[in-house]
Amino acid sequence: MMDILQDLTVWTILSWLLQGAVVFVISTFIFDVVHWALHKWAKSSNPMLRMFSGWHNVHHKFLDEKMNINPQWVKANFWAHLVPEFGTSVFGTVIFYAFFHWLPVTVILVIHVWMFIGRIKEEGIDYNHMAMDRVGGQRGFFGVDPNYHALHHIHPDQYYSSYVNVFDLVFGTNCKIKKRRFLVTGANGAFGSAMVKRLEKMGAIVETAKSGVDYGPDDYERMREKLERTDVLVLAHGAKSEDCWNANYHSFIAMIDMFTEIGKGRLTAPEVWALGSEIELHGDFGQDELKDYCVTKRAFAAHALGYYKSDALHYRHIVPSAFTSAMGKGMMSAETAVSIAMFFIKRGFTYVPVTLTTLAYWNYFRFLFQKPSATPPSTDSAVPAA
């Protein structure tokens, strides 16, 4: 050991740190693959695979879909889940003795042993496995936190990542769509109609809300009944010239605030997808006809930053390049814009760049560090549907 310490250089230390990180990520990823397979084997024609799947199902009885710990399953959870998880992680670690220096591999092995001992002491209740009255809207992206893993117990066919979000990021298992209830505004518009079709194809239960029928300026109470049976609110309406403040700002905030209030007693925070625009970054380029559109979109983006950081809801800000719609010709079709958006949403992105110009990527930094907007005018007229 003294010889190792004497030969240490900065590059050696950095190399070992990198090796350790790779070992931990891959060893946990191997378990996540097995984890996914155990769920898929529940419907296998092979009785042995169904048996293995049944063992894992004990873990979901231990911490059920209502996020309750059931003490009668503590011992079974130890043998059916904790031991196999530990064994898989150890296997995924020791194979790296053939490729990396022994020291970083051993450190990761010790970490797995230490975590396993901790779970034994706590009878399976750890950082990501505890009873919860409320799953907040803020959740980990690269690292798995309690809110993130809770969603796997509520939706067992999604959110498979255990410690590092590699599996869900790669395979798009980071958002529950099938059988969830969606309410989409602007469904007569290009993006909204394309979103409705895509969600229905993915097995979602979709309702729509129309301006003048389900809501109007300062009249959103008519939305309450639909919002009460909604899991995800998708705001896809808007306007470029006529009554921009109502269409692009006031209506978005009114619906989000009502939906958040309705969902405050639910086990999981309500989820909102709101349609922004790249114009939040680049402005109107001196085009007078887009001035109001630019100002209102920027004003909502400034307000939306509060939703983005709030634990009371799970907010996604979709920022597309111009797409072809009744508002004009764009660089992509609405169907393409929705396809790109869903690619990112299924991988857990809350800021969703839908771009051919790359401006939406740069806009991310403006979105995070923007200044508060000026107080906008009050509502005074109807909100356009599309």
C-alpha positions as CSV (number, residue, x, y, z in Angstrom):
1,M,0.0,0.0,0.0
2,M,2.9,2.4,0.8
3,D,4.3,1.8,-2.7
4,I,1.0,2.7,-4.2
5,L,0.8,6.0,-2.2
6,Q,4.4,6.9,-3.2
7,D,3.6,6.4,-6.9
8,L,0.5,8.5,-6.8
9,T,0.1,11.3,-9.4
10,V,-2.8,13.6,-10.2
11,W,-3.5,11.6,-13.3
12,T,-3.5,8.3,-11.4
13,I,-6.0,9.6,-8.9
14,L,-8.2,11.0,-11.7
15,S,-8.0,7.7,-13.6
16,W,-9.0,5.7,-10.5
17,L,-11.9,8.1,-9.8
18,L,-13.1,7.6,-13.3
19,Q,-12.7,3.9,-13.1
20,G,-14.6,3.8,-9.8
21,A,-17.5,5.9,-11.4
22,V,-17.6,3.5,-14.4
23,V,-17.7,0.5,-12.2
24,F,-20.5,1.9,-10.0
25,V,-22.6,3.0,-12.9
26,I,-22.3,-0.2,-14.9
27,S,-22.7,-2.5,-11.9
28,T,-26.0,-0.8,-11.0
29,F,-27.0,-0.7,-14.6
30,I,-26.6,-4.5,-14.8
31,F,-29.0,-4.7,-11.9
32,D,-31.4,-2.3,-13.6
33,V,-31.4,-4.6,-16.7
34,V,-32.2,-7.6,-14.5
35,H,-34.9,-5.5,-12.7
36,W,-36.5,-4.7,-16.0
37,A,-36.4,-8.4,-17.0
38,L,-38.0,-9.5,-13.7
39,H,-41.0,-7.3,-14.5
40,K,-41.2,-8.6,-18.1
41,W,-41.0,-12.2,-17.0
42,A,-44.3,-11.9,-15.1
43,K,-46.1,-12.8,-18.3
44,S,-43.5,-15.3,-19.6
45,S,-44.6,-18.8,-20.7
46,N,-41.6,-20.2,-18.9
47,P,-42.6,-21.2,-15.3
48,M,-39.1,-20.6,-13.9
49,L,-39.0,-17.0,-15.2
50,R,-42.4,-16.4,-13.8
51,M,-41.1,-17.7,-10.5
52,F,-38.2,-15.3,-10.5
53,S,-40.7,-12.5,-11.3
54,G,-42.9,-13.6,-8.4
55,W,-39.9,-13.3,-6.1
56,H,-39.4,-9.7,-7.2
57,N,-43.1,-9.0,-6.7
58,V,-42.5,-9.5,-3.0
59,H,-40.6,-6.2,-3.1
60,H,-43.6,-4.4,-4.4
61,K,-45.7,-5.9,-1.7
62,F,-43.2,-4.7,0.9
63,L,-43.5,-1.2,-0.5
64,D,-46.9,-1.0,-2.3
65,E,-48.3,1.3,-4.9
66,K,-49.8,3.5,-2.2
67,M,-46.3,4.0,-0.8
68,N,-47.0,2.1,2.4
69,I,-44.5,-0.2,4.1
70,N,-46.0,-3.6,4.9
71,P,-44.0,-5.1,7.8
72,Q,-45.3,-8.6,7.2
73,W,-43.1,-8.7,4.0
74,V,-39.9,-7.6,5.6
75,K,-38.2,-11.0,5.8
76,A,-39.5,-12.1,2.4
77,N,-38.2,-8.8,0.9
78,F,-34.7,-9.6,2.3
79,W,-34.4,-12.9,0.6
80,A,-36.4,-12.2,-2.6
81,H,-35.1,-8.7,-3.3
82,L,-32.2,-7.4,-1.2
83,V,-30.0,-10.5,-1.5
84,P,-30.4,-10.9,-5.3
85,E,-29.9,-7.2,-5.8
86,F,-26.7,-7.3,-3.7
87,G,-25.5,-10.4,-5.6
88,T,-26.1,-8.8,-9.0
89,S,-24.3,-5.7,-7.9
90,V,-21.3,-7.6,-6.6
91,F,-21.1,-9.7,-9.8
92,G,-21.3,-6.4,-11.9
93,T,-18.4,-5.1,-9.8
94,V,-15.9,-8.0,-9.5
95,I,-15.8,-8.5,-13.3
96,F,-13.9,-5.2,-13.5
97,Y,-11.0,-6.7,-11.7
98,A,-10.1,-8.1,-15.2
99,F,-10.0,-4.6,-16.7
100,F,-9.2,-1.9,-14.0
101,H,-6.9,-1.3,-11.2
102,W,-7.9,-3.4,-8.1
103,L,-8.1,-0.4,-5.8
104,P,-11.1,1.5,-7.3
105,V,-12.9,-1.7,-8.0
106,T,-12.5,-2.7,-4.3
107,V,-13.7,0.6,-3.1
108,I,-16.9,0.2,-5.1
109,L,-17.3,-3.3,-3.8
110,V,-17.0,-2.0,-0.3
111,I,-19.6,0.6,-1.0
112,H,-22.1,-2.1,-2.2
113,V,-21.3,-4.2,0.9
114,W,-21.8,-1.1,3.2
115,M,-25.1,-0.3,1.6
116,F,-26.3,-3.9,1.9
117,I,-25.4,-4.0,5.6
118,G,-27.3,-0.7,6.1
119,R,-30.4,-2.2,4.4
120,I,-30.2,-5.2,6.7
121,K,-30.0,-3.0,9.8
122,E,-33.0,-0.9,8.6
123,E,-35.0,-4.0,7.5
124,G,-35.1,-2.9,3.8
125,I,-36.1,0.7,4.5
126,D,-33.5,3.0,3.0
127,Y,-33.2,6.3,1.2
128,N,-35.3,5.2,-1.8
129,H,-37.6,2.8,0.1
130,M,-39.8,4.5,2.7
131,A,-43.4,5.2,3.3
132,M,-44.5,8.5,1.7
133,D,-47.7,10.6,2.0
134,R,-46.8,12.7,-1.0
135,V,-44.5,12.2,-3.9
136,G,-43.2,15.7,-4.8
137,G,-42.9,17.2,-8.2
138,Q,-39.1,17.6,-8.0
139,R,-37.2,14.4,-8.7
140,G,-33.7,13.4,-9.7
141,F,-32.5,13.3,-13.3
142,F,-29.0,11.7,-13.3
143,G,-29.3,10.5,-9.7
144,V,-32.3,8.5,-8.5
145,D,-33.9,10.1,-5.4
146,P,-36.9,9.0,-3.2
147,N,-39.5,10.8,-5.4
148,Y,-38.1,9.2,-8.5
149,H,-38.0,5.6,-7.2
150,A,-41.4,6.0,-5.6
151,L,-42.8,6.4,-9.1
152,H,-41.6,2.9,-9.9
153,H,-43.6,1.5,-7.1
154,I,-46.7,3.5,-8.2
155,H,-46.1,2.7,-12.0
156,P,-44.1,-0.6,-12.0
157,D,-43.7,-0.6,-15.8
158,Q,-41.6,2.6,-15.7
159,Y,-38.8,4.2,-13.7
160,Y,-36.5,1.1,-13.5
161,S,-33.2,2.9,-12.7
162,S,-32.0,2.2,-9.1
163,Y,-29.2,4.6,-8.4
164,V,-28.0,6.3,-11.6
165,N,-30.5,7.2,-14.3
166,V,-28.9,5.4,-17.2
167,F,-31.4,2.6,-18.0
168,D,-34.5,4.9,-18.2
169,L,-32.5,7.6,-20.0
170,V,-31.4,5.1,-22.7
171,F,-34.6,3.1,-23.1
172,G,-37.2,5.9,-22.6
173,T,-38.9,4.4,-19.5
174,N,-39.0,7.6,-17.5
175,C,-42.6,8.8,-18.0
176,K,-45.9,6.9,-17.5
177,I,-48.2,7.4,-20.5
178,K,-50.4,4.3,-20.9
179,K,-53.7,4.5,-19.0
180,R,-53.0,7.9,-17.5
181,R,-55.6,10.7,-18.1
182,F,-54.5,13.6,-20.2
183,L,-56.3,16.9,-20.8
184,V,-55.1,18.8,-23.9
185,T,-55.9,22.4,-24.8
186,G,-55.5,23.7,-28.3
187,A,-56.5,20.3,-29.7
188,N,-57.8,22.0,-32.9
189,G,-54.3,23.4,-33.5
190,A,-51.4,21.7,-35.2
191,F,-49.3,20.8,-32.2
192,G,-52.3,20.0,-30.0
193,S,-54.0,17.7,-32.5
194,A,-50.7,15.9,-33.2
195,M,-50.1,15.5,-29.5
196,V,-53.6,14.0,-29.0
197,K,-53.0,11.4,-31.7
198,R,-49.6,10.5,-30.3
199,L,-50.9,10.1,-26.8
200,E,-53.9,8.0,-27.9
201,K,-51.5,5.8,-29.9
202,M,-49.4,5.3,-26.7
203,G,-52.5,4.1,-24.8
204,A,-53.3,7.3,-22.9
205,I,-56.9,8.4,-22.0
206,V,-57.2,11.8,-23.6
207,E,-59.8,14.6,-23.2
208,T,-59.6,18.0,-24.8
209,A,-60.6,21.5,-23.6
210,K,-61.7,24.2,-26.0
211,S,-61.7,28.0,-25.6
212,G,-65.2,29.4,-25.3
213,V,-66.6,26.1,-24.3
214,D,-64.5,24.9,-21.4
215,Y,-62.8,28.1,-20.5
216,G,-62.6,31.8,-21.2
217,P,-60.9,34.9,-19.8
218,D,-61.5,35.0,-16.0
219,D,-63.8,32.0,-16.4
220,Y,-61.9,28.8,-15.7
221,E,-64.2,27.2,-13.2
222,R,-65.8,25.3,-16.1
223,M,-62.4,23.5,-16.3
224,R,-62.6,22.1,-12.8
225,E,-64.6,18.9,-13.5
226,K,-62.2,17.9,-16.3
227,L,-59.1,18.8,-14.2
228,E,-60.3,16.8,-11.3
229,R,-60.1,13.6,-13.4
230,T,-56.8,14.6,-15.1
231,D,-53.3,13.3,-14.4
232,V,-51.4,15.4,-16.9
233,L,-52.5,18.8,-18.2
234,V,-51.1,19.6,-21.7
235,L,-51.3,23.3,-22.6
236,A,-50.9,23.6,-26.4
237,H,-53.1,26.6,-27.2
238,G,-51.8,30.0,-28.1
239,A,-52.0,33.0,-30.4
240,K,-49.5,35.2,-32.3
241,S,-51.4,38.4,-32.8
242,E,-55.0,38.3,-31.5
243,D,-55.3,38.6,-27.7
244,C,-51.8,37.3,-27.0
245,W,-51.9,38.1,-23.3
246,N,-54.9,35.9,-22.7
247,A,-53.9,33.1,-25.0
248,N,-50.2,32.8,-24.1
249,Y,-50.1,34.0,-20.5
250,H,-53.2,34.5,-18.4
251,S,-54.9,31.3,-19.5
252,F,-51.8,29.2,-18.9
253,I,-51.3,30.5,-15.4
254,A,-55.0,30.2,-14.4
255,M,-55.2,26.6,-15.5
256,I,-51.9,25.5,-14.0
257,D,-52.7,27.2,-10.6
258,M,-56.2,25.6,-10.5
259,F,-54.8,22.2,-11.5
260,T,-52.1,22.5,-8.8
261,E,-54.6,23.4,-6.2
262,I,-56.9,20.4,-7.2
263,G,-53.9,18.0,-7.0
264,K,-52.4,19.1,-3.7
265,G,-54.0,16.2,-1.9
266,R,-53.0,13.5,-4.3
267,L,-50.3,10.9,-3.7
268,T,-48.3,12.2,-6.7
269,A,-47.9,15.8,-7.7
270,P,-50.0,16.9,-10.7
271,E,-48.1,17.0,-14.0
272,V,-48.2,19.9,-16.5
273,W,-46.7,20.1,-20.0
274,A,-46.7,23.7,-21.4
275,L,-45.8,24.8,-24.9
276,G,-43.3,27.6,-25.1
277,S,-41.3,28.8,-28.1
278,E,-37.7,29.6,-29.2
279,I,-38.8,33.2,-29.5
280,E,-38.3,33.2,-25.7
281,L,-34.6,33.5,-26.6
282,H,-34.2,35.3,-29.9
283,G,-37.0,37.8,-29.7
284,D,-39.0,39.0,-32.7
285,F,-36.0,40.1,-35.0
286,G,-37.7,43.4,-35.5
287,Q,-40.9,41.9,-36.9
288,D,-43.7,44.1,-35.5
289,E,-46.3,41.5,-36.0
290,L,-44.5,39.1,-33.6
291,K,-43.8,41.7,-30.9
292,D,-46.8,40.8,-28.7
293,Y,-46.2,37.1,-29.2
294,C,-42.6,37.5,-28.1
295,V,-43.4,39.6,-25.1
296,T,-46.2,37.2,-23.9
297,K,-44.1,34.1,-24.4
298,R,-41.2,35.6,-22.5
299,A,-43.5,36.7,-19.7
300,F,-45.0,33.3,-19.3
301,A,-41.5,31.7,-19.4
302,A,-40.4,34.0,-16.5
303,H,-43.5,32.9,-14.5
304,A,-43.0,29.3,-15.5
305,L,-39.6,29.2,-13.9
306,G,-41.4,29.1,-10.5
307,Y,-43.4,26.0,-11.6
308,Y,-40.2,24.4,-12.9
309,K,-38.6,24.7,-9.5
310,S,-41.8,23.9,-7.5
311,D,-42.3,20.7,-5.6
312,A,-46.1,21.2,-5.8
313,L,-46.3,20.0,-9.4
314,H,-44.1,18.3,-12.0
315,Y,-43.7,20.9,-14.8
316,R,-42.3,20.4,-18.3
317,H,-41.5,23.4,-20.5
318,I,-41.6,22.4,-24.2
319,V,-39.6,24.8,-26.4
320,P,-40.0,24.1,-30.2
321,S,-38.6,25.7,-33.3
322,A,-41.3,27.2,-35.5
323,F,-43.5,24.3,-36.8
324,T,-46.1,24.5,-39.6
325,S,-49.5,25.4,-38.3
326,A,-52.4,27.8,-39.0
327,M,-50.1,30.5,-37.6
328,G,-47.7,30.0,-40.5
329,K,-45.1,27.9,-42.2
330,G,-42.4,26.4,-40.0
331,M,-39.1,24.4,-40.2
332,M,-40.8,21.2,-39.2
333,S,-44.3,19.6,-39.1
334,A,-46.3,19.6,-35.9
335,E,-46.1,15.8,-36.0
336,T,-42.3,16.0,-36.1
337,A,-42.3,18.5,-33.2
338,V,-44.4,16.2,-31.1
339,S,-42.2,13.2,-31.9
340,I,-39.1,15.0,-30.8
341,A,-40.9,16.3,-27.6
342,M,-42.0,12.8,-26.7
343,F,-38.5,11.4,-27.2
344,F,-37.2,13.8,-24.5
345,I,-40.3,13.5,-22.2
346,K,-40.0,9.7,-22.2
347,R,-36.5,10.2,-20.9
348,G,-37.4,12.4,-18.1
349,F,-36.6,15.8,-19.5
350,T,-38.5,18.7,-17.8
351,Y,-37.0,21.3,-20.1
352,V,-37.9,19.9,-23.5
353,P,-35.9,21.3,-26.5
354,V,-37.6,20.7,-29.9
355,T,-35.3,22.3,-32.3
356,L,-33.6,22.3,-35.7
357,T,-31.8,25.6,-35.0
358,T,-30.3,24.6,-31.7
359,L,-31.7,27.9,-30.2
360,A,-33.9,25.9,-27.8
361,Y,-30.7,24.5,-26.2
362,W,-29.2,27.9,-25.7
363,N,-32.6,29.1,-24.4
364,Y,-32.3,26.6,-21.5
365,F,-29.7,28.9,-19.8
366,R,-31.8,32.0,-20.4
367,F,-34.8,30.1,-19.0
368,L,-32.9,29.2,-15.8
369,F,-31.3,32.6,-15.2
370,Q,-34.0,34.9,-16.6
371,K,-35.1,38.1,-14.7
372,P,-38.7,38.4,-13.5
373,S,-41.0,39.9,-16.2
374,A,-43.0,43.1,-15.9
375,T,-46.5,42.9,-14.6
376,P,-48.7,42.1,-17.7
377,P,-52.1,43.7,-18.5
378,S,-55.3,42.1,-17.1
379,T,-57.6,39.9,-19.2
380,D,-60.3,41.5,-21.2
381,S,-61.3,39.3,-24.1
382,A,-61.7,35.7,-25.2
383,V,-58.8,33.3,-25.6
384,P,-58.3,31.9,-29.1
385,A,-58.5,28.1,-29.2
386,A,-55.4,27.4,-31.3
